[in-house]
Amino acid sequence: MSRIAMPFVALLGLIWTASDAHAQQTVDVGVLQDKDVKVVQKLLYPKAKRMELGGGFGWMPFDAYTTTPVFSGTAGYHFQESMGTELFLMAGIPMKNGTMKELEGPAYGVAPDAYGFQGAIMADFQWSPIYAKLNWMGRKVVHYDVFMSTGLGLTFERSMLPDKTKTTAPTLGLGLGSRFFVGKGWAIRLHLRDDFIREYRLKTADTKAWFLKQNVSLNLGFSKFTGK
C-alpha cells in the first residue's frame, strides 16, 4: 500500500469505529408505569371552563298515535372535562300517524285520547367519561366524545282531538350522545333522549286522570364552544 493511500485508510477506520460506538450507546429512561401510559396523550378539543351553544333538529317517531319533527336549542357550561350542566329547549309539531288516521276512518270510527308533543324545557347534568380518536379510512383522525345526560323539567303537550286541550307535565329526562369535533370550536352533535312524563288528561279524569308517557327523540345538530 502506498504512503499516499495509508492516511485515507486510517481515516475510514476511525470513522467506522466511532459510528459503531455511537450506535451502541443507550439512554436509561427508567420504568414506565401504567399511569404514565395514556391512549389519548393530548386533548385537541378541551371542554373544561367553556360554554357550549348549539341547535339542531330531530324526530319523535315511536309514539303510538303521533309522529313529531322537533327543533332544539342548547346552552351549557363544562366546569370539568367530564362534567357539565346544560339548558335544553325543544319544540315540536305533532302530527297524526297512520295508526290514528286509520282508527278515525270509517272502518273503526274511534278517536283515541292521544296527546302530541309541543315543547319542553329541561335542566340537564352531563357526564362525559369517554374522549377518543377514530381513524377514518386511514386518511383522517376524528376526535369525539361520548356523554350521558339526566335532568328534570317540564313538557308541554296538546290533545290531538279537535278541542286541542293542553297540559303541562313534570319530566325526567335521560340521554346518550356524542360530539364529533370538526375544528375551530365546532362539533357535530348526536343526542338520543328518552323523556318520561307524568301527564294529567282532563277528558279522561273520571276513569284515569294521570298517564305515564315516554317521548323518545333522536336529535342531530351543531354546537359551538366559546373561548380558545
Residue frames as a rotation matrix with the C-alpha (Angstrom) as fourth column:
MET 1
0.579 0.815 0.000 0.00
0.815 -0.579 0.000 0.00
0.000 0.000 -1.000 0.00
SER 2
-0.097 -0.641 0.762 1.33
0.590 -0.653 -0.475 3.36
0.802 0.403 0.441 -0.97
ARG 3
-0.733 -0.254 -0.630 2.18
0.672 -0.413 -0.615 6.02
-0.104 -0.874 0.474 1.54
ILE 4
-0.882 0.450 0.140 -0.46
-0.378 -0.853 0.361 8.29
0.282 0.265 0.922 -0.07
ALA 5
-0.101 0.909 -0.404 -3.32
-0.191 0.380 0.905 5.77
0.976 0.169 0.135 0.46
MET 6
-0.506 -0.145 -0.850 -2.46
0.654 0.578 -0.488 4.91
0.562 -0.803 -0.197 4.08
PRO 7
-0.984 0.165 -0.062 -3.84
-0.075 -0.710 -0.700 8.15
-0.160 -0.685 0.711 5.64
PHE 8
-0.384 0.897 -0.218 -7.18
-0.825 -0.227 0.518 7.64
0.415 0.379 0.827 3.85
VAL 9
-0.092 0.306 -0.947 -7.49
0.121 0.948 0.295 4.06
0.988 -0.088 -0.124 5.10
ALA 10
-0.785 -0.259 -0.563 -6.71
0.573 0.043 -0.819 5.17
0.236 -0.965 0.115 8.64
LEU 11
-0.865 0.498 0.053 -9.36
-0.497 -0.840 -0.217 7.92
-0.063 -0.214 0.975 8.41
LEU 12
-0.124 0.843 -0.523 -12.03
-0.608 0.352 0.712 5.47
0.784 0.406 0.469 7.19
GLY 13
-0.290 -0.049 -0.956 -11.24
0.503 0.842 -0.195 3.10
0.814 -0.537 -0.220 10.05
LEU 14
-0.973 -0.095 -0.210 -11.55
0.229 -0.510 -0.829 5.90
-0.028 -0.855 0.518 12.58
ILE 15
-0.573 0.819 -0.032 -14.95
-0.795 -0.546 0.265 6.95
0.200 0.177 0.964 11.20
TRP 16
-0.068 0.544 -0.836 -16.24
-0.228 0.807 0.544 3.34
0.971 0.228 0.069 11.26
THR 17
-0.512 -0.192 -0.838 -15.24
0.670 0.521 -0.529 2.67
0.537 -0.832 -0.138 14.86
ALA 18
-0.989 0.147 -0.030 -16.65
-0.100 -0.795 -0.598 5.99
-0.112 -0.588 0.801 16.03
SER 19
-0.356 0.914 -0.194 -20.05
-0.824 -0.208 0.527 5.41
0.441 0.348 0.827 14.38
ASP 20
-0.101 0.275 -0.956 -20.22
0.134 0.956 0.260 1.84
0.986 -0.102 -0.133 15.73
ALA 21
-0.790 -0.242 -0.564 -19.52
0.576 0.026 -0.817 3.05
0.212 -0.970 0.118 19.27
HIS 22
-0.862 0.505 0.050 -22.17
-0.504 -0.843 -0.188 5.78
-0.053 -0.187 0.981 18.94
ALA 23
-0.193 0.834 -0.517 -24.81
-0.581 0.327 0.745 3.29
0.791 0.444 0.422 17.74
GLN 24
-0.198 0.067 -0.978 -24.28
0.480 0.876 -0.037 1.11
0.854 -0.477 -0.205 20.79
GLN 25
-0.982 -0.134 0.132 -24.89
-0.036 -0.556 -0.830 3.90
0.184 -0.820 0.541 23.28
THR 26
-0.183 0.954 -0.236 -28.19
0.696 0.296 0.654 3.63
0.694 -0.044 -0.718 25.21
VAL 27
-0.665 0.098 0.740 -30.18
-0.441 -0.852 -0.283 6.03
0.603 -0.515 0.610 27.34
ASP 28
-0.737 0.393 -0.550 -31.87
0.641 0.664 -0.385 4.81
0.214 -0.636 -0.741 30.50
VAL 29
-0.531 0.631 0.565 -35.38
-0.318 -0.767 0.558 6.29
0.785 0.117 0.608 30.68
GLY 30
-0.722 0.254 0.644 -36.45
-0.640 0.112 -0.760 4.29
-0.265 -0.961 0.082 33.69
VAL 31
-0.862 0.485 0.146 -39.53
0.497 0.866 0.057 2.06
-0.098 0.122 -0.988 34.00
LEU 32
-0.692 0.703 0.163 -42.85
-0.502 -0.631 0.592 3.23
0.519 0.328 0.790 32.53
GLN 33
-0.857 0.488 0.164 -45.78
0.102 0.472 -0.875 2.60
-0.505 -0.734 -0.455 34.84
ASP 34
-0.383 0.797 0.466 -49.39
0.924 0.332 0.191 2.05
-0.002 0.504 -0.864 33.80
LYS 35
0.446 0.604 -0.660 -50.36
0.644 -0.729 -0.232 5.54
-0.622 -0.321 -0.714 34.98
ASP 36
-0.260 -0.642 -0.721 -47.76
-0.144 -0.713 0.686 7.03
-0.955 0.282 0.093 32.59
VAL 37
-0.957 -0.040 0.289 -49.29
0.260 0.333 0.906 5.40
-0.132 0.942 -0.309 29.51
LYS 38
-0.192 0.915 -0.356 -52.37
-0.134 -0.383 -0.914 7.13
-0.972 -0.128 0.197 28.04
VAL 39
-0.036 0.278 0.960 -54.32
0.871 0.480 -0.106 6.31
-0.491 0.832 -0.259 24.89
VAL 40
0.596 0.250 0.763 -55.05
0.604 -0.765 -0.221 9.98
0.529 0.593 -0.607 24.18
GLN 41
-0.233 -0.826 -0.513 -52.00
0.971 -0.170 -0.168 11.99
0.051 -0.537 0.842 25.18
LYS 42
-0.937 -0.121 -0.329 -53.39
0.146 -0.988 -0.052 15.40
-0.319 -0.096 0.943 24.25
LEU 43
0.052 0.996 0.070 -56.92
0.785 0.003 -0.620 16.81
-0.618 0.087 -0.782 24.09
LEU 44
-0.811 -0.343 0.475 -57.08
0.579 -0.590 0.562 18.88
0.088 0.731 0.677 20.95
TYR 45
-0.324 0.795 0.513 -60.64
-0.049 -0.556 0.830 19.95
0.945 0.244 0.219 21.77
PRO 46
-0.872 -0.040 -0.487 -60.93
0.468 0.215 -0.857 20.57
0.139 -0.976 -0.169 25.52
LYS 47
0.003 0.968 0.251 -64.31
0.501 -0.219 0.837 21.44
0.866 0.123 -0.485 27.09
ALA 48
0.024 0.017 -1.000 -63.37
0.999 -0.027 0.023 22.49
-0.027 -0.999 -0.018 30.63
LYS 49
-0.319 -0.069 -0.945 -64.26
0.447 -0.890 -0.086 26.08
-0.836 -0.450 0.315 31.60
ARG 50
-0.992 0.004 -0.123 -66.02
-0.111 -0.469 0.876 26.66
-0.054 0.883 0.466 28.28
MET 51
-0.135 0.991 -0.021 -69.61
-0.447 -0.080 -0.891 27.33
-0.884 -0.110 0.454 27.26
GLU 52
-0.921 -0.051 0.385 -71.33
0.286 0.584 0.760 25.30
-0.264 0.810 -0.523 24.55
LEU 53
-0.196 0.861 -0.469 -74.13
-0.520 -0.496 -0.695 26.78
-0.832 0.107 0.545 22.44
GLY 54
-0.965 -0.203 0.167 -75.97
0.003 0.625 0.781 24.71
-0.263 0.754 -0.602 19.89
GLY 55
-0.038 0.975 -0.220 -79.05
-0.767 -0.170 -0.619 23.92
-0.640 0.146 0.754 17.87
GLY 56
-0.957 -0.289 -0.026 -80.45
-0.240 0.737 0.632 21.14
-0.164 0.612 -0.774 15.74
PHE 57
-0.018 0.960 -0.279 -83.40
-0.986 0.030 0.165 19.15
0.167 0.278 0.946 14.57
GLY 58
-0.932 -0.272 0.241 -84.76
-0.321 0.926 -0.197 15.66
-0.170 -0.261 -0.950 15.15
TRP 59
-0.262 0.853 -0.451 -87.78
-0.551 0.251 0.796 13.38
0.792 0.457 0.404 15.23
MET 60
-0.558 0.245 0.793 -90.09
-0.658 0.452 -0.603 11.58
-0.506 -0.858 -0.091 17.68
PRO 61
-0.464 0.329 -0.822 -91.10
-0.755 0.338 0.561 8.51
0.463 0.882 0.091 15.65
PHE 62
-0.871 -0.090 -0.483 -92.08
0.061 0.956 -0.288 6.00
0.487 -0.280 -0.827 18.35
ASP 63
-0.680 0.691 0.247 -95.39
-0.564 -0.277 -0.778 7.33
-0.469 -0.668 0.578 19.74
ALA 64
-0.595 0.490 0.637 -98.40
0.453 0.859 -0.237 5.06
-0.663 0.147 -0.734 19.20
TYR 65
0.343 0.897 0.280 -100.58
0.819 -0.138 -0.557 7.73
-0.461 0.421 -0.782 17.56
THR 66
0.933 -0.019 -0.360 -98.35
-0.126 -0.953 -0.275 10.67
-0.338 0.302 -0.891 16.61
THR 67
0.225 -0.925 0.306 -95.15
0.974 0.219 -0.055 11.48
-0.016 0.311 0.950 14.76
THR 68
0.927 0.177 -0.332 -93.35
0.267 -0.932 0.247 14.73
-0.265 -0.317 -0.910 15.53
PRO 69
0.174 -0.882 0.438 -90.49
0.654 -0.229 -0.721 16.66
0.737 0.411 0.537 13.95
VAL 70
0.795 0.036 -0.606 -88.63
0.561 -0.423 0.711 18.60
-0.231 -0.905 -0.356 16.65
PHE 71
0.339 -0.693 0.636 -86.21
0.215 -0.602 -0.769 21.52
0.916 0.397 -0.055 16.83
SER 72
0.680 -0.158 -0.716 -83.79
0.733 0.194 0.653 22.03
0.036 -0.968 0.247 19.72
GLY 73
0.407 -0.622 0.669 -81.52
-0.209 -0.776 -0.595 24.64
0.889 0.102 -0.446 21.25
THR 74
0.620 -0.276 -0.735 -78.89
0.736 0.531 0.421 24.16
0.274 -0.802 0.532 23.97
ALA 75
0.373 -0.583 0.722 -76.80
-0.434 -0.797 -0.420 26.33
0.820 -0.157 -0.550 26.26
GLY 76
0.888 -0.068 -0.454 -74.33
0.367 0.700 0.612 24.64
0.277 -0.710 0.647 28.60
TYR 77
0.449 -0.796 0.407 -71.22
-0.822 -0.546 -0.162 25.12
0.352 -0.262 -0.899 30.70
HIS 78
0.645 -0.351 -0.679 -68.50
0.302 0.933 -0.195 22.49
0.702 -0.080 0.708 31.24
PHE 79
0.762 -0.363 0.537 -66.89
-0.639 -0.555 0.532 23.03
0.105 -0.748 -0.655 34.63
GLN 80
-0.034 -0.813 0.582 -64.70
-0.426 0.538 0.727 19.94
-0.904 -0.223 -0.364 34.09
GLU 81
-0.727 -0.288 -0.623 -63.68
-0.685 0.244 0.686 17.88
-0.046 0.926 -0.375 31.07
SER 82
-0.894 0.328 -0.306 -66.07
0.247 0.930 0.274 15.13
0.374 0.169 -0.912 32.11
MET 83
-0.280 0.824 -0.493 -68.89
0.925 0.095 -0.367 17.09
-0.255 -0.559 -0.789 33.80
GLY 84
-0.993 0.006 0.122 -71.15
0.031 -0.954 0.299 19.98
0.118 0.301 0.946 32.93
THR 85
-0.314 0.939 -0.143 -74.67
0.409 -0.002 -0.912 21.39
-0.857 -0.345 -0.384 33.03
GLU 86
-0.978 0.011 0.209 -76.97
0.197 -0.287 0.937 22.33
0.071 0.958 0.279 30.18
LEU 87
-0.261 0.933 -0.249 -80.30
-0.312 -0.326 -0.893 24.03
-0.914 -0.155 0.376 29.47
PHE 88
-0.937 -0.017 0.348 -82.12
0.284 0.543 0.790 22.06
-0.202 0.840 -0.504 26.77
LEU 89
-0.241 0.871 -0.427 -85.06
-0.496 -0.489 -0.717 23.56
-0.834 0.039 0.550 24.86
MET 90
-0.947 -0.021 0.320 -87.12
0.237 0.625 0.744 21.63
-0.215 0.780 -0.587 22.34
ALA 91
-0.233 0.896 -0.378 -90.21
-0.655 -0.432 -0.620 22.47
-0.718 0.103 0.688 20.24
GLY 92
-0.852 -0.049 0.521 -92.27
0.242 0.846 0.475 20.11
-0.464 0.531 -0.709 18.10
ILE 93
-0.443 0.745 -0.500 -95.03
-0.896 -0.392 0.209 19.97
-0.040 0.540 0.841 15.51
PRO 94
-0.608 0.205 0.767 -97.25
-0.153 0.918 -0.367 16.97
-0.779 -0.341 -0.527 16.40
MET 95
-0.359 0.485 -0.797 -98.94
-0.920 -0.037 0.391 15.15
0.160 0.873 0.460 13.51
LYS 96
0.495 0.610 0.619 -101.24
-0.645 0.735 -0.208 12.15
-0.582 -0.297 0.757 13.37
ASN 97
-0.683 -0.730 -0.025 -99.56
-0.585 0.526 0.617 8.97
-0.437 0.436 -0.786 12.21
GLY 98
-0.635 0.405 -0.658 -101.07
-0.505 0.426 0.750 6.21
0.584 0.809 -0.066 10.07
THR 99
-0.785 0.330 -0.525 -102.45
0.547 0.768 -0.335 4.27
0.292 -0.550 -0.783 13.05
MET 100
-0.619 0.568 -0.541 -104.50
0.227 -0.530 -0.817 7.21
-0.751 -0.629 0.199 14.36
LYS 101
-0.582 0.403 -0.707 -105.77
-0.782 -0.517 0.348 8.11
-0.225 0.755 0.616 10.89
GLU 102
-0.729 0.297 -0.617 -106.92
-0.115 0.834 0.539 4.51
0.675 0.464 -0.574 10.41
LEU 103
-0.728 0.460 -0.508 -108.73
0.676 0.363 -0.641 4.46
-0.110 -0.810 -0.576 13.77
GLU 104
-0.526 0.529 -0.666 -110.50
-0.137 -0.826 -0.548 7.73
-0.839 -0.197 0.507 12.92
GLY 105
-0.867 0.118 -0.485 -111.51
-0.492 -0.038 0.870 6.40
0.084 0.992 0.091 9.50
PRO 106
0.019 0.990 -0.138 -114.81
-0.948 0.062 0.313 4.79
0.318 0.125 0.940 8.53
ALA 107
-0.112 -0.088 -0.990 -113.59
-0.106 0.991 -0.076 1.27
0.988 0.096 -0.120 9.34
TYR 108
-0.540 -0.163 -0.826 -113.33
0.740 0.376 -0.558 1.97
0.401 -0.912 -0.082 13.09
GLY 109
0.146 0.656 0.741 -114.74
0.220 -0.751 0.622 5.44
0.964 0.073 -0.254 13.76
VAL 110
0.717 0.021 -0.697 -112.97
0.697 -0.007 0.717 5.97
0.010 -1.000 -0.019 17.09
ALA 111
0.514 -0.544 0.663 -110.84
-0.137 -0.816 -0.562 8.86
0.847 0.198 -0.494 18.34
PRO 112
0.206 -0.508 -0.836 -108.04
0.874 0.479 -0.076 7.93
0.439 -0.716 0.543 20.77
ASP 113
0.996 0.069 -0.058 -107.30
0.089 -0.835 0.544 10.44
-0.011 -0.547 -0.837 23.53
ALA 114
0.293 -0.948 0.125 -103.80
0.950 0.273 -0.154 10.99
0.112 0.163 0.980 22.17
TYR 115
0.852 -0.137 -0.506 -101.57
0.049 -0.940 0.338 13.91
-0.522 -0.313 -0.794 23.11
GLY 116
0.629 -0.637 0.446 -98.85
0.646 0.109 -0.755 15.33
0.432 0.763 0.480 20.88
PHE 117
0.043 -0.752 -0.658 -95.57
0.899 -0.258 0.354 16.93
-0.436 -0.607 0.664 21.90
GLN 118
0.853 0.257 0.454 -95.33
0.437 -0.828 -0.351 20.72
0.286 0.498 -0.819 21.57
GLY 119
0.293 -0.795 0.531 -92.30
-0.356 -0.606 -0.711 21.67
0.887 0.019 -0.461 23.64
ALA 120
0.751 -0.141 -0.645 -90.05
0.613 0.514 0.601 21.01
0.247 -0.846 0.472 26.62
ILE 121
0.394 -0.701 0.595 -87.58
-0.578 -0.692 -0.432 22.83
0.714 -0.174 -0.678 28.84
MET 122
0.855 -0.172 -0.489 -85.00
0.393 0.831 0.393 20.72
0.339 -0.528 0.778 30.69
ALA 123
0.490 -0.778 0.393 -82.11
-0.864 -0.492 0.104 21.36
0.113 -0.390 -0.914 33.07
ASP 124
0.894 -0.165 -0.416 -79.59
0.053 0.962 -0.267 18.58
0.445 0.217 0.869 32.41
PHE 125
0.419 -0.858 0.297 -76.43
-0.639 -0.046 0.768 17.30
-0.645 -0.512 -0.567 34.04
GLN 126
0.829 -0.189 -0.526 -73.89
-0.397 0.463 -0.792 15.81
0.394 0.866 0.309 31.64
TRP 127
0.404 -0.754 0.518 -71.18
-0.360 0.390 0.848 13.23
-0.841 -0.529 -0.113 32.30
SER 128
0.800 -0.223 -0.558 -68.61
-0.552 0.095 -0.829 12.68
0.237 0.970 -0.047 29.51
PRO 129
0.628 -0.560 0.541 -66.43
-0.274 0.492 0.826 9.72
-0.729 -0.667 0.155 30.53
ILE 130
0.267 -0.487 0.831 -65.03
0.746 0.651 0.142 9.00
-0.610 0.582 0.537 27.04
TYR 131
0.605 -0.216 -0.766 -62.78
-0.588 -0.771 -0.247 11.10
-0.537 0.600 -0.593 24.80
ALA 132
0.222 -0.453 0.863 -61.35
0.362 0.860 0.359 9.18
-0.905 0.233 0.355 21.88
LYS 133
-0.279 -0.366 -0.888 -59.78
-0.758 -0.483 0.438 9.29
-0.589 0.796 -0.142 18.41
LEU 134
0.490 0.495 0.717 -61.11
0.137 0.769 -0.624 7.49
-0.861 0.404 0.309 15.36
ASN 135
-0.673 -0.720 -0.167 -59.07
-0.143 -0.094 0.985 6.69
-0.725 0.687 -0.040 12.24
TRP 136
0.444 0.885 -0.143 -61.32
-0.244 -0.034 -0.969 7.43
-0.862 0.465 0.201 9.26
MET 137
0.977 0.037 0.210 -60.26
0.171 0.455 -0.874 5.25
-0.128 0.890 0.438 6.28
GLY 138
0.290 -0.957 0.013 -56.60
0.907 0.279 0.317 5.77
-0.307 -0.080 0.948 7.09
ARG 139
-0.116 -0.300 0.947 -56.76
0.744 -0.658 -0.117 9.41
0.658 0.691 0.299 5.97
LYS 140
-0.170 0.165 0.972 -58.13
-0.368 -0.925 0.093 11.44
0.914 -0.341 0.218 8.86
VAL 141
-0.732 -0.057 -0.679 -58.18
0.585 0.458 -0.669 11.22
0.349 -0.887 -0.301 12.65
VAL 142
-0.006 0.840 0.543 -61.55
-0.061 -0.543 0.838 12.22
0.998 -0.028 0.054 14.10
HIS 143
-0.968 -0.249 -0.041 -61.76
0.046 -0.015 -0.999 13.31
0.248 -0.968 0.026 17.74
TYR 144
-0.054 0.996 0.078 -65.03
-0.222 -0.088 0.971 12.61
0.973 0.035 0.226 19.53
ASP 145
-0.896 -0.127 0.425 -66.53
-0.441 0.148 -0.885 12.18
0.049 -0.981 -0.189 22.98
VAL 146
-0.323 0.818 -0.476 -69.42
0.340 0.570 0.748 10.18
0.883 0.079 -0.462 24.43
PHE 147
-0.891 0.042 0.452 -71.70
-0.395 -0.561 -0.727 11.67
0.223 -0.826 0.517 27.07
MET 148
-0.405 0.812 -0.421 -74.70
0.786 0.544 0.293 10.73
0.467 -0.212 -0.858 29.19
SER 149
-0.787 0.209 0.580 -77.31
-0.310 -0.947 -0.079 13.19
0.533 -0.242 0.811 30.41
THR 150
-0.301 0.775 -0.556 -80.02
0.892 0.436 0.124 13.27
0.338 -0.458 -0.822 33.04
GLY 151
-0.977 -0.053 0.209 -82.27
0.004 -0.974 -0.225 16.11
0.215 -0.219 0.952 34.05
LEU 152
-0.342 0.895 -0.285 -85.61
0.802 0.120 -0.585 17.47
-0.490 -0.429 -0.759 35.22
GLY 153
-0.987 0.032 -0.160 -88.02
-0.101 -0.889 0.446 19.83
-0.128 0.456 0.881 33.53
LEU 154
-0.129 0.991 -0.047 -91.45
-0.185 -0.070 -0.980 20.40
-0.974 -0.117 0.192 32.04
THR 155
-0.918 -0.039 0.394 -93.10
0.361 0.328 0.873 19.09
-0.163 0.944 -0.287 28.86
PHE 156
-0.383 0.794 -0.472 -95.96
-0.520 -0.608 -0.600 20.83
-0.763 0.015 0.646 27.06
GLU 157
-0.943 0.128 0.307 -98.44
0.307 0.692 0.653 18.76
-0.129 0.710 -0.692 25.05
ARG 158
-0.456 0.856 -0.245 -101.88
-0.807 -0.514 -0.292 19.14
-0.376 0.064 0.924 23.47
SER 159
-0.047 0.565 0.824 -104.68
0.051 0.825 -0.563 16.75
-0.998 0.016 -0.068 22.62
MET 160
-0.958 -0.284 0.049 -104.89
0.034 0.057 0.998 15.61
-0.286 0.957 -0.045 19.00
LEU 161
-0.190 0.962 0.195 -108.70
0.954 0.228 -0.196 15.86
-0.233 0.148 -0.961 19.21
PRO 162
0.058 0.234 0.970 -110.43
0.718 -0.686 0.122 18.95
0.694 0.689 -0.208 17.76
ASP 163
0.935 0.356 0.000 -110.59
0.256 -0.673 0.694 20.80
0.247 -0.648 -0.720 21.12
LYS 164
0.194 -0.969 0.150 -106.76
0.278 -0.093 -0.956 20.64
0.941 0.228 0.251 21.41
THR 165
0.978 0.179 0.105 -106.72
-0.066 -0.211 0.975 20.57
0.196 -0.961 -0.194 25.21
LYS 166
0.182 -0.978 0.105 -103.28
-0.322 -0.160 -0.933 21.46
0.929 0.136 -0.344 26.58
THR 167
0.978 0.044 -0.206 -101.38
0.172 0.393 0.903 20.02
0.121 -0.918 0.377 29.52
THR 168
0.256 -0.927 0.273 -98.06
-0.738 -0.370 -0.565 20.65
0.625 -0.057 -0.779 31.30
ALA 169
0.936 0.112 -0.334 -96.25
0.043 0.905 0.422 17.62
0.349 -0.410 0.843 32.68
PRO 170
0.474 -0.820 0.322 -93.24
-0.737 -0.169 0.654 17.17
-0.482 -0.547 -0.684 35.02
THR 171
0.884 -0.198 -0.424 -90.46
-0.256 0.555 -0.792 15.34
0.392 0.808 0.440 33.19
LEU 172
0.415 -0.827 0.379 -87.46
-0.265 0.288 0.920 13.15
-0.870 -0.482 -0.099 33.95
GLY 173
0.858 -0.118 -0.500 -85.04
-0.505 -0.013 -0.863 13.08
0.096 0.993 -0.071 31.03
LEU 174
0.332 -0.783 0.526 -82.32
0.048 0.571 0.820 10.55
-0.942 -0.247 0.227 30.22
GLY 175
0.911 0.005 -0.412 -79.98
-0.398 -0.254 -0.882 10.68
-0.109 0.967 -0.229 27.25
LEU 176
0.248 -0.868 0.430 -76.93
0.452 0.496 0.741 9.29
-0.857 0.011 0.515 25.46
GLY 177
0.983 0.143 -0.115 -74.96
-0.015 -0.564 -0.825 11.28
-0.183 0.813 -0.553 22.91
SER 178
0.158 -0.963 0.219 -71.70
0.852 0.245 0.462 12.01
-0.499 0.114 0.859 21.15
ARG 179
0.763 -0.061 -0.644 -69.83
-0.268 -0.936 -0.229 15.04
-0.588 0.347 -0.730 19.82
PHE 180
0.393 -0.664 0.637 -67.65
0.898 0.425 -0.111 14.78
-0.197 0.615 0.763 16.71
PHE 181
0.340 -0.325 -0.882 -65.22
0.144 -0.909 0.391 17.71
-0.929 -0.260 -0.262 16.79
VAL 182
0.605 -0.035 0.796 -64.65
0.794 0.099 -0.599 19.40
-0.058 0.994 0.088 13.43
GLY 183
-0.389 -0.912 0.126 -62.20
0.910 -0.402 -0.100 22.13
0.142 0.076 0.987 14.44
LYS 184
-0.786 -0.066 0.615 -62.27
0.106 -0.994 0.030 25.81
0.609 0.089 0.788 15.35
GLY 185
-0.892 0.369 0.261 -64.59
-0.374 -0.275 -0.886 25.24
-0.255 -0.888 0.383 18.29
TRP 186
-0.023 0.922 -0.385 -67.32
-0.993 0.025 0.117 23.44
0.117 0.385 0.915 16.31
ALA 187
-0.882 -0.179 0.435 -68.76
-0.257 0.958 -0.129 19.98
-0.394 -0.226 -0.891 16.82
ILE 188
-0.321 0.803 -0.503 -71.41
-0.553 0.272 0.788 17.80
0.769 0.531 0.356 15.18
ARG 189
-0.786 0.068 0.614 -73.66
-0.587 0.227 -0.777 16.51
-0.192 -0.972 -0.138 17.93
LEU 190
-0.313 0.676 -0.668 -75.87
-0.231 0.628 0.743 13.40
0.921 0.387 -0.040 18.01
HIS 191
-0.857 0.074 0.510 -78.19
-0.515 -0.069 -0.854 13.01
-0.028 -0.995 0.098 21.02
LEU 192
-0.377 0.746 -0.548 -80.73
0.180 0.640 0.747 10.27
0.908 0.183 -0.376 21.80
ARG 193
-0.787 0.188 0.588 -83.21
-0.598 -0.467 -0.651 11.36
0.152 -0.864 0.479 24.51
ASP 194
-0.381 0.729 -0.569 -85.80
0.486 0.681 0.547 9.38
0.786 -0.068 -0.614 26.45
ASP 195
-0.820 0.147 0.554 -88.07
-0.452 -0.761 -0.466 11.69
0.353 -0.632 0.690 28.46
PHE 196
-0.560 0.642 -0.523 -90.51
0.733 0.678 0.048 10.22
0.386 -0.357 -0.851 31.00
ILE 197
-0.787 0.344 0.512 -93.50
-0.371 -0.927 0.052 12.48
0.493 -0.150 0.857 31.63
ARG 198
-0.702 0.632 -0.327 -96.34
0.673 0.441 -0.594 12.33
-0.232 -0.637 -0.735 34.18
GLU 199
-0.940 0.290 0.180 -99.34
-0.085 -0.709 0.700 13.83
0.330 0.643 0.691 32.39
TYR 200
-0.572 0.816 -0.082 -102.81
0.200 0.041 -0.979 14.89
-0.796 -0.576 -0.187 33.58
ARG 201
-0.936 0.312 0.163 -105.57
0.149 -0.067 0.987 14.49
0.319 0.948 0.016 30.96
LEU 202
-0.759 0.642 0.111 -108.79
-0.564 -0.562 -0.605 16.31
-0.326 -0.522 0.789 31.63
LYS 203
-0.118 0.804 -0.582 -111.08
-0.922 0.129 0.366 14.34
0.370 0.580 0.726 29.30
THR 204
0.086 0.109 -0.990 -110.31
0.014 0.994 0.111 11.01
0.996 -0.023 0.084 30.99
ALA 205
-0.613 -0.393 0.685 -110.23
-0.592 -0.346 -0.728 12.32
0.523 -0.852 -0.020 34.56
ASP 206
0.303 0.823 0.481 -113.30
-0.952 0.235 0.197 10.27
0.049 -0.518 0.854 35.55
THR 207
0.972 0.062 -0.227 -111.60
-0.084 0.993 -0.087 6.99
0.220 0.104 0.970 34.65
LYS 208
0.367 -0.915 -0.169 -107.87
0.902 0.305 0.305 7.67
-0.228 -0.264 0.937 34.60
ALA 209
0.972 0.094 -0.215 -106.55
0.076 -0.993 -0.091 11.19
-0.222 0.072 -0.972 35.06
TRP 210
0.363 -0.922 -0.137 -102.77
-0.724 -0.371 0.581 10.62
-0.586 -0.111 -0.802 35.21
PHE 211
0.996 -0.084 0.035 -100.78
0.085 0.713 -0.696 8.98
0.033 0.696 0.717 32.46
LEU 212
0.209 -0.978 0.003 -97.11
-0.143 -0.027 0.989 7.94
-0.967 -0.207 -0.146 32.26
LYS 213
0.980 0.145 0.137 -95.71
0.127 0.076 -0.989 8.57
-0.154 0.986 0.056 28.81
GLN 214
0.035 -0.999 0.038 -92.32
0.503 0.050 0.863 8.33
-0.864 -0.011 0.504 27.09
ASN 215
0.952 0.098 -0.290 -91.11
-0.185 -0.571 -0.800 10.79
-0.244 0.815 -0.526 24.47
VAL 216
0.200 -0.899 0.389 -88.12
0.522 0.434 0.735 9.30
-0.829 0.056 0.556 22.65
SER 217
0.966 0.090 -0.243 -86.34
-0.130 -0.643 -0.754 11.62
-0.224 0.760 -0.610 20.23
LEU 218
0.198 -0.923 0.330 -83.19
0.894 0.307 0.325 11.47
-0.401 0.231 0.886 18.10
ASN 219
0.914 0.115 -0.390 -81.55
0.051 -0.984 -0.171 14.88
-0.403 0.137 -0.905 17.63
LEU 220
0.125 -0.876 0.466 -78.79
0.984 0.169 0.053 15.93
-0.125 0.452 0.883 15.24
GLY 221
0.966 0.234 0.113 -77.16
0.246 -0.963 -0.114 19.36
0.082 0.138 -0.987 15.22
PHE 222
0.050 -0.955 0.292 -74.12
0.466 -0.236 -0.853 21.58
0.883 0.178 0.434 15.63
SER 223
0.859 0.133 -0.495 -72.62
0.503 -0.400 0.766 23.16
-0.096 -0.907 -0.410 18.72
LYS 224
0.340 -0.720 0.605 -70.10
0.149 -0.594 -0.791 25.96
0.929 0.359 -0.095 19.19
PHE 225
0.388 -0.321 -0.864 -67.64
0.921 0.154 0.357 26.26
0.018 -0.935 0.355 22.09
THR 226
0.945 -0.054 0.323 -66.73
-0.047 -0.998 -0.029 29.71
0.325 0.012 -0.946 23.35
GLY 227
0.600 -0.784 0.159 -63.13
-0.541 -0.251 0.803 30.71
-0.590 -0.567 -0.575 24.04
LYS 228
0.149 -0.678 -0.720 -59.93
-0.914 0.184 -0.362 29.20
0.377 0.712 -0.592 22.70
